[in-house]
Amino acid sequence: MHRILPLFITFWLFPIFLINSETTPLAIPKKYWNTLEKIEMERKIENGALSIISYNTWGLPINLSGHDQERRFGSMGSAILEVQADIVALQETFHPELRLTLLQDLHKHYYTYSDYRSSRSILGLAQMDLYGGLMTLSKYPIESEKFFPYPVNESTSLIEKAGAKGFLISKIKFGEQYVFVVNTHLYAGNHPKAEYQRKLQVEYMHQTLNQLGLQDKTLVLLGDFNIHHPCVAQSEVYDVITKDFQYCDSKPMITDEDYTMDSVKNPFVNQKEPRTKLDYIFTSSVFAAKYEIVNQARTMTHENPFSDHFGWRVDVKLKRYKLEQ
């Protein structure tokens, strides 16, 4: 009887699933949450299974020749849906058209918290977002979220100042527990001054997380860190994150199938750029003690890609523990 009832409910609710309104508000899937997806989410919670992706969308705020933005922006939401991840952390969603399209395509399937539709003007030349190009979406409720911009100094480039990068902390309720997702995008550049700026940024982020009391929480730190993996080249910032701050890299040893910036497989990447991994999913030591990695690999690896980056996906199996306050 217990097996027959979910099948009966699924059959009865399927027509509702098909006609779900296009005007369902952002952040509240409503009817959709009460149909097939609710059953699937409850099963995943029961099994402690959670999938997470980080993806730099290359959504620059201005239209540039050769960037194929109309195609990429118009189809990216559908491509993300095909990945079927539970938590989606995006970077470089600067362009208002990209954000609007993503929200329209994904709002029935994912919760959001911040108002990603809002924009700011840069010298009247471009409209950019208010969260440093970051968006975090979740199939599980986001109970709170806050953006922290990185401090700037006299050495910060004009492009980085315009981007107003930072980190976005989202508190996500997964069954009877909380997962804290920290989505970030660090300073760009493959030179010592850029590495120094990234070091200042991760130090500020770590200090903020400690002040918020999140160092002992189940925390995922992910995004485009603009740092080379040690299998490619040495990075002081990578060492600070993994050794000084004791975050665990989901994949400390990589192969050429793990590069998220890959000039061989991605035509948008300059052929002169080295093949490397810039996109990561790190976890706190507390999180690492409570989950096992089931699978991980780069994602969004379409033959006709949607970004100059490939994404990075990690599937984990969480152990049961009491609700964190």
N, C-alpha and C positions, 0 to 999 in steps of 0.2 A: 504493500500500500504506500509506503514512504517513497518508493521509487516511481510509482505511477502518478502521484500527486504533482510533482514538479513538471512532468511531461504534459499533464492536463492543463496546468497553469500556463505553460509555454505556448501550447496550441491556442488557448483562449485569448492570450494577450498579443499574439503575433500581429493581428490586424492593427492594433493600437501602435505597435512598433513601426509599422509601415507608414502610418499617417501622422506621425508625431510632428507637431507644428514647427515651422521654420522660425517662429518668434519666441521659442523657448528662451528665457533670459540666460545670459552668460552666468556661469558659476553654479547654476541649478539645473541639472539635467532633467529633473522632475519625472515625467512619464517614462522617459527612456530608462531611468534608473530602476523602474519597477518591472522591467521586462526581461528579455534574455540576458542582457548585460548584468543585471543585478544577480541573477542566478550564478553567472560565471564569476563575478567578483566575490560572492559569498564562498564559493568553492575555493578560490585562490586564498582568501583569508584563512579558511579552515586549514589549508595545506601550508600556509605560511610562505606562499610563492609571490615574488615581487620582481617586476622587470623595469629597468631604468635605462633611459638613453640620454646622451648629451649630444647636441648637434648645433654647429655653427651654420646659420642659414645663409650667410653672405648677403644679407639684406641691407646693402649700403643705402644711404638716404637720398642719393641722386641717381638718375638714370644714366648709365654709361654704355657706350657701344661695345658689343661683344660679350656683355654679361648676361644676355638672354633673360632679362628680368621678367618680362611679361609671361613667358612660358613657365619659368621657375616659380614665380610667385603664385601663378594661377593653379598649379598642380601640386605644390609642395604639401598642402594639407592632406590631400588624398594619399600621397606617398607616405606621410607620417602615420596615417590611419592604418595602412597596410602593415606597418611594423608591429602594431598592437602592443605597444609598451604601456605599462601602468603609470609611469611618471616620465614626462618629457621635459627636459631642460634645454631651452633654445638660447642661442646668443646671436648677436648682430641682427636683431629684428628692428633695425632703425627705421626702415621705410614704412610709412603709414599704410600704403597699399598692401604690403606683405602682412602686417599685423591684422588689418581688417579682414583680409582673405582667410588667414589662419583661424581667426576667431569664428568667422562664419562657417568654415568647414568643420571645425573641431568642437564647437560649443555644446553639441548634443552628447558628445562622448567624453568630454573632460571638464573638470572643474577648473576655474581660474579664480583668483582673489583680487589682484590689483586691476585697475582700469587701464588695460593696455591700449585702449583706443585713443587715449589722450596723447597730444603731441606738443612739442615746443619748437619755436622757430630759431634757426641759426642764421643770423644776419639777414633774414628775409630771403635766404637762398634755398633753404631746405627745411623740411619738417622732420623732426626726430622725436623719438619716444622719451619717456620720463624715467626709465629704469635701466639706463646704460645698455640698451639693446637686449635686455634679458626678458625672457618669458618662461614661466614654469606652469605646466599643466599636469593635472593628476586625475586619474579615475576614482580616486578616493578624496574625501572632503579636505580642503585646505582651510584650517581653522584660523590661521593668522599668517601674515606675510609682511616683511619690511625690507626696503631697499636702503643700502648704505653706500653712498658714493665714496670713491677713493679720494683722499686728499691730493691736491696738485701742488707743484712747486715750480721754481723758476726754470727748471730743466724739462718740465712736461711739454711735449710738442703740442702745436695748435690742433692737430688732428685728434690727439688723445683728449685734450681739453674739450673739444667739441663733442666727442663721443661720451664724455661724462660717465666712464665705466665705474663699476662697483660690484657689489655682491648682493644677491637677493636671498633672504632666508624665508623658507616656507615651512610651516608646521603642518604636517599631513597626518591625518588619523587613519591608520591602517588597522582595521578591526578594533582591538582593545589596546592598542599601543600607538605611540607617535613616532614618526620618522621625520627628522629635520633635514631638509634639503637646502644646501647652500650652492646656488648657481652663480658662476662668476666668469668674467672675461678679463684676463690680465693684459697689461701693456704690450703692444706689438713691437717687434723689431729683433733682428738677429745680431745684436752688437752689445758690448759691455754696458753702455749707458741704459739700454732698455732692460737688461737683466737686473741692473741696480734698481730701476723703477719697479720692476716686478717684485723684487725682494722687499721693498718698502710696502708694497700693496699687500703681500701675504702676511707680513708682520702686523700691519694694521688690522687685517681681517682676523687673524688669530687672537689679537688683543681684544677685539670686539666680541668675538665668540666666547672668550673667557669671561669677559665682563657680564655677558648675558647668561652665564652659567651653563653653556651648551657643551663644554668640553667633556662632560660625563654623560652625554645623551647619545642616542642612536642617530648618528649624523652622517650624511653623505655630502661630500664636497666634490663638485663636478663642474665641468665647463671647458672652455678654451683657455688653457694656461699659457699658451705661446712659449712653452719650454720644451726643449728636446728631451726625449726619453734617454736615460743613460746608456741604452743599447745603441743609440745613434751618436750622441755627443754628451759631454759633461755639462750639467746645469747646476749652478749653485742653488737656484730656487727649488729645484726638484729635491735636492738634499735637505734644504730647510724644511720643506713640507713633510718629507718621509722620515727624516732622522731627528731634526730638532723638535718638530711639532707632532711627530709620531702618527701621521696619517698613513694608512695602508693603501698602496697602489693596487688596483684590482688585478693588474698584470705586470709584475715587476720584470718579467723577461718577455720580449716581443720578437716577432719575426717580420719579414717583409709583407706579410698578409695583415699586419696590424697597423700599418701607417695610415693616419687620417689625413695627411697631406701627401698625396701620391701622384707625382707627375707622370708616372707610367700608366696608371689606371684612370686618372681624372684629367680631361682635356682643359679644364679651367685653371689648372696649376701650371705656373711657368716652368718650362723644361729646365731652366737653370736652378730652380729651387731644389734643395736636397729632399729626398724622401724621408719623412719623419713622422712622429706622433706628437701632436700638440694638444689633443683632446683626451681628458682623463676622467675617471671616476675613482676618487679616493674615499676612504671611510675612516671614521674615528676608530680608535682601538676598542671602544665599547661596542660599536656596531660590528667590528670584525670578530668579536668574541661571540656574537649572537647570530651569525649567519654563515652559510656556506655558499660558495659560488657554484652554480649549476652549469652556467654557460656564459661565455662572453666573446664578443667579436665586433669588428666594425660593422656599421649598418648604413642605410641610405646609399648603398653602393651601386646605383643604377648606371647602366651603360651610357645614358644621357643624363648626367647628374643634375642635382638641384642646387649644388653649392660647390665652392672650391674645396670644401672640407668633406670628408666622410664623417659620419657620426660614430659614437662608441656606445655599445650596449652591454649591459651586465644583467644577467638573471640570477637572483639569489633565492635561497630558501631560509626564511627566518625561523628562529626557534621561538617557542612560546615563553612569554614572560609578562609580568604584571604591567598594567597601564602606567605609563610615566606621567607625572604631573608637570 
